[in-house]
Amino acid sequence: MRTNLLLKKFFIYVFAFIVFLIMFFPLYGLILTSIQPENIIRSRNLSFFPKEIIFSHFAEVLKPDHISNLYVGMKNSLIISILTSFLCLILGFPAAYSLSRLNLPAKNIILGSLISIYFLPTILFVIPLFVILVSYQLDDTILSLAVPYTAFILPFVIWILKSFIDKLPIEVEEAAKIDGCSTFQILFYIIFPLLRPGIIAAFIFAFILSWVEFLTPLIFTNNLKISTVALGLFRSTIDIKIGQQAAAAIITLIPVTILMIFFQQYITKVVLTGSNK
């Protein structure tokens, strides 16, 4: 019995290590490309264990006069991602509570409709939204990205928050109503503090989904620089500078990586909540 348990753990760790290698290999290749000279990157001498390490690619892409201006792109992406995350929470919290606690007619149909949005290609929504924003002269602005991002991400945020609210004991709310608390007081003083892990998780997912979006800023912006679109501009008049492009990709991954490291427990809770459902 003990031998079978040890063998089971051994195979689990072996397969987990294999999956880790498969997932880490593209990231390692990106890091490797960003710290080697351009002539080595383009030659057959490229090695998995570099003999020469440089950081000039990072210095070049961070220069203010660089063609892509990554610094401005990341600043705009940060503002838009934070704004989108707050909008999703402000709109998603009451919607999730209503879908979780109230006996709404056709509640399951509403939930199914929210999730079914992700089965449709994004381009179906991008073009009509672009026409609407242009008609109101909001194109190429912060709002021209924050509004579509919120529309795309809000159903997912509602699903996350509803999953957490479903796990909260309803007896606490009933006791608060007996004590004379209003619905607003229940939401603000009871549900909101208890829902803190779900709110943080929803904020993180909304931020990441906003940060990595490419198609929407590509269509909706022209002069407004966004980090994902800026990655496609790392080229000279003759050829693409692969080392600089890899360095820029590493830099744009830093905010997402920091969130994943420090808030991993909240992301795990979302996964486990979904599996329990």
C-alpha positions as CSV (number, residue, x, y, z in Angstrom):
1,M,0.0,0.0,0.0
2,R,2.8,2.4,0.9
3,T,4.7,1.4,-2.3
4,N,1.7,2.2,-4.4
5,L,1.3,5.6,-2.7
6,L,5.0,6.4,-3.3
7,L,4.7,5.4,-7.0
8,K,1.6,7.5,-7.4
9,K,3.3,10.6,-5.9
10,F,6.4,9.9,-8.1
11,F,4.4,9.8,-11.3
12,I,2.5,12.9,-10.3
13,Y,5.7,14.9,-9.7
14,V,7.3,13.6,-12.9
15,F,4.3,14.6,-15.0
16,A,4.0,18.0,-13.2
17,F,7.7,18.6,-13.9
18,I,7.2,17.7,-17.6
19,V,4.3,20.2,-17.8
20,F,6.4,22.8,-16.1
21,L,9.2,22.4,-18.6
22,I,6.7,22.6,-21.6
23,M,5.2,25.8,-20.2
24,F,8.5,27.4,-19.2
25,F,10.3,26.6,-22.4
26,P,8.8,29.6,-24.4
27,L,9.5,32.0,-21.6
28,Y,13.1,30.8,-21.3
29,G,13.5,31.2,-25.1
30,L,12.2,34.8,-24.8
31,I,14.6,35.5,-21.9
32,L,17.5,33.9,-23.9
33,T,16.7,36.0,-26.9
34,S,16.6,39.3,-24.9
35,I,20.1,38.9,-23.4
36,Q,22.1,37.8,-26.4
37,P,23.6,39.9,-29.2
38,E,21.6,40.3,-32.4
39,N,24.2,38.6,-34.6
40,I,24.1,35.5,-32.3
41,I,20.3,35.4,-32.2
42,R,20.2,35.2,-36.0
43,S,23.1,32.7,-36.4
44,R,23.3,29.0,-35.8
45,N,25.4,29.6,-32.7
46,L,22.4,30.3,-30.5
47,S,22.8,28.1,-27.4
48,F,20.5,27.3,-24.5
49,F,23.4,28.3,-22.2
50,P,24.7,31.6,-23.6
51,K,28.4,32.4,-23.4
52,E,27.8,36.2,-23.8
53,I,25.1,38.1,-21.9
54,I,24.2,41.7,-22.7
55,F,21.5,44.0,-21.5
56,S,21.7,46.6,-24.3
57,H,18.4,45.5,-25.8
58,F,16.6,46.6,-22.6
59,A,18.5,49.9,-22.5
60,E,17.5,50.6,-26.1
61,V,13.8,49.9,-25.8
62,L,13.5,52.1,-22.7
63,K,15.0,55.2,-24.4
64,P,12.4,58.0,-24.7
65,D,13.2,58.5,-28.4
66,H,12.7,54.9,-29.3
67,I,10.3,54.3,-32.2
68,S,7.7,52.4,-30.1
69,N,8.1,54.5,-26.8
70,L,7.4,51.5,-24.6
71,Y,7.3,53.6,-21.4
72,V,4.3,55.6,-22.6
73,G,2.6,52.5,-23.9
74,M,3.0,50.7,-20.5
75,K,1.8,53.9,-18.7
76,N,-1.4,54.0,-20.8
77,S,-2.0,50.3,-20.5
78,L,-1.6,50.6,-16.7
79,I,-4.2,53.4,-16.5
80,I,-6.6,51.6,-18.8
81,S,-6.3,48.2,-17.0
82,I,-6.8,49.8,-13.5
83,L,-9.8,51.8,-14.8
84,T,-11.3,48.7,-16.5
85,S,-10.9,46.6,-13.4
86,F,-12.6,49.2,-11.1
87,L,-15.5,49.6,-13.6
88,C,-15.9,45.8,-13.8
89,L,-16.1,45.6,-10.0
90,I,-18.5,48.5,-9.6
91,L,-20.9,47.1,-12.2
92,G,-20.2,43.4,-11.5
93,F,-20.7,43.4,-7.7
94,P,-24.4,44.3,-7.6
95,A,-25.1,42.2,-10.6
96,A,-23.4,39.1,-9.1
97,Y,-25.2,39.6,-5.8
98,S,-28.6,39.9,-7.6
99,L,-28.0,36.8,-9.6
100,S,-26.9,34.9,-6.5
101,R,-29.4,35.9,-3.9
102,L,-32.6,37.1,-5.7
103,N,-35.1,34.8,-7.2
104,L,-35.0,36.4,-10.6
105,P,-37.1,35.0,-13.5
106,A,-34.9,33.2,-16.1
107,K,-31.8,33.6,-13.9
108,N,-30.1,30.6,-15.5
109,I,-30.8,32.0,-19.0
110,I,-29.2,35.3,-17.9
111,L,-26.1,33.5,-16.6
112,G,-25.9,31.4,-19.8
113,S,-26.2,34.5,-22.0
114,L,-23.4,36.1,-20.1
115,I,-21.0,33.2,-20.6
116,S,-22.1,32.6,-24.2
117,I,-20.6,35.9,-25.2
118,Y,-17.1,34.2,-25.0
119,F,-18.2,31.6,-27.6
120,L,-18.4,34.4,-30.2
121,P,-15.4,36.0,-31.9
122,T,-14.4,39.3,-30.5
123,I,-14.3,41.0,-33.9
124,L,-18.2,40.8,-34.0
125,F,-18.3,43.3,-31.1
126,V,-15.3,45.4,-32.0
127,I,-16.6,46.8,-35.2
128,P,-20.0,48.0,-33.9
129,L,-18.4,49.5,-30.8
130,F,-15.8,51.3,-33.0
131,V,-18.6,52.9,-35.1
132,I,-20.4,54.0,-31.9
133,L,-17.3,55.5,-30.3
134,V,-16.3,57.3,-33.5
135,S,-19.8,58.8,-33.8
136,Y,-19.3,60.3,-30.3
137,Q,-15.7,61.3,-31.0
138,L,-14.3,59.0,-28.3
139,D,-12.0,57.0,-30.5
140,D,-8.3,57.0,-29.8
141,T,-8.8,57.9,-26.1
142,I,-8.6,56.1,-22.7
143,L,-12.4,55.6,-22.7
144,S,-12.3,54.1,-26.2
145,L,-10.5,51.1,-24.7
146,A,-11.8,51.1,-21.1
147,V,-15.5,50.9,-22.3
148,P,-15.0,47.9,-24.7
149,Y,-12.6,46.1,-22.2
150,T,-15.3,46.5,-19.5
151,A,-18.0,45.1,-21.9
152,F,-15.8,42.1,-22.7
153,I,-14.6,41.3,-19.2
154,L,-17.7,42.1,-17.1
155,P,-19.4,38.7,-17.7
156,F,-16.3,36.9,-16.4
157,V,-16.1,39.2,-13.4
158,I,-19.8,38.6,-12.6
159,W,-19.2,34.9,-12.8
160,I,-16.2,35.0,-10.4
161,L,-18.0,37.2,-7.8
162,K,-21.2,35.1,-8.0
163,S,-19.2,32.0,-7.3
164,F,-17.8,33.5,-4.2
165,I,-21.2,35.0,-3.0
166,D,-22.8,31.6,-3.4
167,K,-20.4,30.2,-0.8
168,L,-21.2,32.9,1.8
169,P,-23.7,31.8,4.5
170,I,-27.1,33.5,3.9
171,E,-27.9,33.2,7.6
172,V,-25.6,36.2,8.3
173,E,-27.6,38.4,5.9
174,E,-30.9,37.2,7.4
175,A,-29.7,38.0,10.9
176,A,-28.6,41.5,9.8
177,K,-32.1,42.1,8.3
178,I,-33.7,41.1,11.6
179,D,-31.5,43.6,13.3
180,G,-32.8,46.3,10.9
181,C,-30.0,46.6,8.4
182,S,-30.9,47.9,4.9
183,T,-29.8,46.2,1.7
184,F,-27.1,48.8,1.2
185,Q,-25.8,48.2,4.8
186,I,-25.7,44.5,4.2
187,L,-23.8,44.9,1.0
188,F,-21.3,47.4,2.3
189,Y,-20.7,46.2,5.9
190,I,-21.2,42.4,5.6
191,I,-21.0,41.1,2.0
192,F,-18.2,43.4,0.9
193,P,-15.7,42.5,3.7
194,L,-16.5,38.8,3.4
195,L,-16.1,38.9,-0.3
196,R,-12.6,40.5,-0.2
197,P,-10.8,37.4,-1.7
198,G,-13.3,37.2,-4.6
199,I,-13.0,41.0,-5.2
200,I,-9.2,40.8,-5.3
201,A,-9.3,37.8,-7.6
202,A,-11.8,39.5,-9.9
203,F,-9.7,42.6,-10.0
204,I,-6.5,40.7,-10.9
205,F,-8.2,38.7,-13.7
206,A,-9.8,41.9,-15.1
207,F,-6.4,43.7,-15.0
208,I,-4.6,40.8,-16.7
209,L,-7.2,40.4,-19.4
210,S,-7.1,44.2,-20.1
211,W,-3.3,44.2,-20.1
212,V,-2.8,41.5,-22.7
213,E,-5.6,42.6,-25.1
214,F,-4.2,43.3,-28.6
215,L,-7.0,43.3,-31.2
216,T,-9.1,46.1,-29.6
217,P,-6.3,48.7,-29.2
218,L,-5.0,47.8,-32.6
219,I,-8.4,48.9,-34.1
220,F,-9.5,51.6,-31.7
221,T,-6.3,53.6,-31.4
222,N,-3.9,55.4,-33.6
223,N,-2.0,58.0,-31.7
224,L,-2.6,56.5,-28.2
225,K,0.2,54.1,-27.5
226,I,-0.6,50.8,-25.8
227,S,2.0,48.2,-24.7
228,T,0.8,45.2,-26.7
229,V,0.5,47.3,-29.9
230,A,3.9,48.8,-29.2
231,L,5.5,45.4,-29.3
232,G,4.7,45.2,-33.0
233,L,6.6,48.4,-33.6
234,F,10.1,47.2,-32.7
235,R,11.5,47.3,-36.1
236,S,14.0,49.4,-38.1
237,T,13.4,50.5,-41.7
238,I,15.1,47.4,-42.9
239,D,14.5,44.5,-40.5
240,I,12.9,43.5,-37.2
241,K,15.1,43.8,-34.2
242,I,14.5,40.5,-32.5
243,G,16.5,41.2,-29.4
244,Q,14.7,44.5,-28.7
245,Q,11.4,42.9,-29.3
246,A,12.1,40.1,-26.9
247,A,13.4,42.6,-24.3
248,A,10.2,44.7,-24.7
249,A,8.1,41.5,-24.2
250,I,9.9,40.7,-21.0
251,I,9.3,44.2,-19.7
252,T,5.6,44.1,-20.5
253,L,5.3,40.8,-18.7
254,I,6.6,42.2,-15.4
255,P,3.3,43.7,-14.0
256,V,1.4,40.5,-14.8
257,T,4.2,38.4,-13.3
258,I,4.2,40.4,-10.1
259,L,0.4,40.0,-9.7
260,M,0.6,36.3,-10.3
261,I,3.3,35.9,-7.7
262,F,1.9,38.0,-4.9
263,F,-1.8,37.1,-5.4
264,Q,-1.5,33.5,-6.5
265,Q,-3.7,32.3,-3.6
266,Y,-6.6,34.3,-4.8
267,I,-6.2,33.0,-8.4
268,T,-6.1,29.5,-7.0
269,K,-9.4,30.2,-5.1
270,V,-11.1,31.1,-8.4
271,V,-10.0,27.8,-10.0
272,L,-11.1,25.8,-6.9
273,T,-14.4,27.6,-6.7
274,G,-15.1,26.8,-10.4
275,S,-14.2,23.1,-9.9
276,N,-16.5,22.9,-6.9
277,K,-19.4,24.2,-9.0
